[in-house]
Amino acid sequence: MGQKINPLGFRLGTTQNHHSFWFAQPKNYSEGLQEDKKIRNCIKNYIQKNRKKGSNRKMESDSSSEVITHIEIQKEIDTIHVIIHIGFPNLLKKKGAIEELEKDLQKELNSVNQRLNIAIEKVKEPYRQPNILAEYIAFQLKNRVSFRKAMKKAIELTKKADIKGIKIQIAGRLAGKEIARAECIKKGRLPLQTIRAKIDYCCYPIRTIYGVLGVKIWIFVEE
């Protein structure tokens, strides 16, 4: 029986850092976690809602625009700092977008005593991030592109990025077949058991007409 562990949790404290920085008493800890989840869900829902309005774009830009890689939350006594790491922040750079997002978050949290401070940080190498590649593959599959061709195109996008290895796996009813199976493609090294190796990972569900497909991407960045 295989025993697997999330590559990010396996390296937490060595090459992988926490995405939330705050302290709470044990009795208030669960409330802080729920508050973090509300903040992240509200930001992702805002991005998805506004992406649907501008659907007439090119294939390359639409498939990976406004994809959030991760959200950092830093809490102080009276201020919550939210740093959104995003691949192509075209939507959030529009006039009034940050203010509108802050209002949505204030309504969601119902907190009067705490101020919200939202900052946008653009990812330097977007196609080095597994979330952006997973969104690209999802866009290709929804446009009836072959899953093998979509995986190869995603690997081609990482040629300009400085990575040492990548593995992409898609599981489910591939090409509409009756029996679900898993297909993967790999390029370069991928030392999953080496803790000092910095590996980015994501698991992304894709809803298709044949059912839900699961995409997993491992990227070996550096050692």
C-alpha positions in Angstrom: 0.0 0.0 0.0 1.5 3.3 -1.1 1.9 6.1 1.5 1.9 9.5 0.0 2.3 13.0 1.6 1.7 16.5 0.2 5.1 17.8 -1.0 4.4 21.2 0.5 3.5 20.0 3.9 6.5 17.6 3.9 8.8 20.6 3.4 7.1 23.0 5.8 9.6 24.9 7.8 12.6 24.1 5.5 12.0 25.2 1.9 8.3 25.9 2.3 6.9 28.8 4.4 3.5 29.3 6.0 1.0 31.5 4.1 -0.6 32.8 7.3 1.3 34.7 10.0 -0.5 35.4 13.2 -0.8 34.3 16.8 -4.0 33.4 18.8 -4.9 31.7 22.0 -6.0 28.1 21.7 -9.7 28.9 22.3 -9.6 31.5 19.4 -7.4 29.5 17.0 -10.4 27.9 15.1 -11.9 31.3 14.6 -8.7 32.6 13.1 -8.6 29.7 10.7 -12.2 30.2 9.6 -11.4 33.9 9.1 -8.5 33.0 6.8 -10.6 30.7 4.8 -13.3 33.4 4.3 -10.7 35.9 3.1 -9.2 33.5 0.6 -12.6 32.3 -0.7 -13.9 35.9 -1.0 -10.8 36.9 -3.1 -11.1 33.9 -5.4 -14.8 34.4 -5.9 -14.2 38.1 -6.8 -11.6 37.1 -9.4 -13.8 34.4 -10.9 -16.9 36.7 -11.0 -15.0 39.5 -12.8 -13.2 37.2 -15.2 -16.5 36.0 -16.7 -17.3 39.6 -17.7 -14.2 39.9 -20.1 -14.3 36.6 -21.9 -13.3 37.8 -25.3 -9.5 37.4 -25.1 -6.8 35.4 -26.8 -6.3 31.8 -25.8 -2.9 32.3 -24.1 -3.8 35.3 -22.0 -7.3 34.1 -21.0 -6.2 30.7 -19.9 -3.7 32.0 -17.3 -4.8 35.6 -16.5 -5.7 36.5 -13.0 -4.6 33.2 -11.6 -3.8 33.4 -7.9 -0.7 31.4 -6.9 -1.1 32.0 -3.2 -2.5 34.5 -0.6 -0.5 35.6 2.4 -2.3 36.8 5.5 -0.6 38.8 8.3 -2.7 39.8 11.3 -1.9 42.5 13.8 -4.0 43.9 16.6 -6.1 46.2 14.5 -5.0 45.5 10.9 -5.1 42.5 8.6 -2.5 42.6 5.8 -3.5 40.6 2.7 -0.8 40.0 0.0 -2.2 38.5 -3.2 0.5 36.8 -5.3 -0.9 36.7 -8.8 0.4 35.8 -12.3 -1.1 38.5 -14.4 -2.8 41.2 -12.3 -4.6 42.9 -15.1 -8.0 42.8 -13.4 -6.9 44.0 -10.0 -4.9 46.9 -11.5 -8.1 48.5 -12.8 -9.3 51.6 -11.1 -11.4 50.9 -8.0 -10.9 47.2 -8.1 -8.9 47.1 -4.8 -11.5 49.3 -3.0 -14.3 47.1 -4.2 -12.5 44.0 -3.0 -11.9 45.6 0.4 -15.6 46.3 0.7 -16.5 42.7 -0.1 -14.0 41.4 2.5 -15.3 43.8 5.2 -18.9 42.6 4.6 -17.7 38.9 4.7 -15.7 39.4 7.9 -18.2 41.7 9.7 -15.3 43.3 11.6 -15.4 46.9 12.5 -12.4 47.1 14.8 -9.9 45.7 12.2 -8.7 47.5 9.1 -7.9 45.7 5.8 -4.8 46.4 3.8 -4.6 44.6 0.5 -1.5 44.5 -1.6 -0.9 43.0 -5.1 2.4 41.3 -5.9 3.1 40.1 -9.4 4.8 36.7 -9.8 8.1 37.2 -11.7 8.0 33.9 -13.6 4.3 33.0 -14.0 4.8 29.7 -15.9 7.0 28.5 -13.0 3.9 28.3 -10.9 1.9 25.0 -10.9 -1.4 26.8 -10.4 -1.0 28.8 -13.5 -0.1 25.7 -15.6 -3.0 23.8 -14.2 -5.4 26.7 -15.2 -3.8 26.6 -18.7 -4.4 22.9 -19.0 -8.0 23.3 -17.8 -8.6 26.0 -20.4 -7.2 23.7 -23.2 -9.3 20.7 -22.1 -12.5 22.8 -22.0 -11.8 23.8 -25.6 -11.7 20.1 -26.6 -7.9 20.0 -27.0 -6.4 16.5 -26.5 -5.1 16.0 -23.0 -1.7 14.8 -24.2 -1.3 17.9 -26.4 -2.4 20.1 -23.5 0.2 18.5 -21.1 3.0 18.9 -23.8 2.1 22.6 -24.4 2.2 23.2 -20.6 5.7 21.7 -20.4 6.8 23.9 -23.4 5.7 27.0 -21.5 8.2 26.1 -18.7 11.2 26.2 -21.0 11.7 29.9 -20.4 11.3 29.5 -16.7 14.3 28.4 -14.6 13.2 24.9 -13.4 15.0 21.6 -13.2 12.1 19.2 -13.6 8.3 18.9 -14.0 5.7 16.2 -13.8 2.1 16.5 -14.9 -0.6 13.9 -14.1 -4.2 13.9 -15.3 -6.7 11.3 -13.9 -10.3 10.6 -14.7 -12.4 9.7 -17.8 -9.8 10.9 -20.3 -11.1 11.5 -23.8 -14.6 10.4 -22.6 -13.6 6.8 -22.1 -15.8 4.6 -19.9 -13.0 3.5 -17.6 -11.1 6.2 -15.7 -7.3 6.1 -15.8 -4.3 8.2 -15.1 -1.8 9.6 -17.6 1.4 11.4 -16.7 4.3 13.1 -18.5 7.6 13.9 -16.9 10.7 16.0 -17.9 13.9 16.5 -15.9 14.6 15.5 -12.3 12.0 15.3 -9.5 13.5 14.3 -6.1 10.3 14.1 -4.1 12.0 12.4 -1.1 14.7 15.0 -0.7 13.6 17.6 1.8 16.1 20.3 0.8 14.7 20.2 -2.7 12.3 23.0 -3.3 9.2 21.6 -5.0 6.0 23.4 -5.9 2.9 21.3 -6.1 -0.8 21.8 -6.8 -3.9 19.6 -7.2 -6.5 21.1 -9.5 -10.0 19.7 -10.4 -11.4 20.3 -13.9 -15.1 19.9 -14.6 -15.8 18.6 -18.1 -18.8 17.1 -19.9 -17.5 13.6 -19.1 -17.0 14.3 -15.4 -14.3 15.7 -13.1 -10.7 15.3 -14.1 -7.9 15.7 -11.5 -4.7 17.5 -12.5 -1.6 17.2 -10.3 1.6 19.2 -11.1 5.0 18.9 -9.5 7.8 21.4 -10.3 11.3 21.0 -9.1 12.6 24.5 -8.7 16.0 24.3 -7.0 18.0 22.3 -4.5 
